[in-house]
Amino acid sequence: MSTLEIVVLALIQGLTEFLPISSSAHLILPSVLLGWQDQGLAFDLVLNIGTLGAVLIYFRREVFNMSQAWVTSVKTKQQTQDSKLAWWIIWATIPAAAIGYFGKDLIEMYLRSGYVIAFSTLIFGLLLWWADSQAKQLKTEYQTGIKGALIIGFAQVLALIPGTSRSGITITAGLMLGLTRNAAARFSFLMSIPIISMASGYDLLKFILSDEHVDWTGLLLGAGVSFISAILCIHVFLILLNKVGMLPFVIYRLLLAAVLFYVLF
């Protein structure tokens, strides 16, 4: 891979992992429009590690408080708002983790196509617009509840369909449950930690068992770019969210879907 390809793909990963606009829809564009080849397992792995590092650093206080409270709750059976949130994140992760583990190969075989991505980008973009326009915005992430967490968790399963956007569909579900925009986004971002960790672990295992050639300089560059772009993306998104709402991202998704349909058809 050239330096340009590494930087562009890492930027796409870092910026689109946490915005509700679908990373898979964007990652298909370089291959379709520019003829770029698949970047390989090792590069996918370091991009995931870069974005994981970004969300861990950005939410380091929340992660520390939740982890400490969760351990205490296991030992003492006493719950605090941080321990409850930690448990809800765990419960919300189970559906996508289970279905992703058993259905990953089928999804890769039958759903990873440009047509699926284009339709998903359009349909789930419209769903995000509807949820945002109807949102009551009454609850914080600490009021999600186990039922709400499971609903968001099952919504995350839909993100296994390329083009859906993991952050987009989980924020959509959070808004439907009455969370504020900021709370829905924060819950979605915290949910990304275990799911990205498991995906990275899966890719790491495959990488260890493979004989893929490694360009360490390129991998480090990709990890760094994805980390920096992801942490800036999270920060700016949370600042702008209550000011602009979801409409700009919905419009962007509709335009992206139109581009994909034009290119593919």
Secondary structure, DSSP 8 states (H G I E B T S, - for coil): --HHHHHHHHHHHHHHTTSTT-HHHHHHHHHHHH------HHHHHHHHHHHHHHHHHHTHHHHHHHHHHHHHHHHH----HHHHHHHHHHHHHHHHHHHHHHHHHHHHHHT-SHHHHHHHHHHHHHHHHHHHHH----B-GGG-HHHHHHHHHHHHHGGGSTTS-HHHHHHHHHHHTTB-HHHHHHHHHHHHHHHHHHHHHHHHHHHHHS-----HHHHHHHHHHHHHHHHHHHHHHHHHHHHH-SHHHHHHHHHHHHHHHHHH-
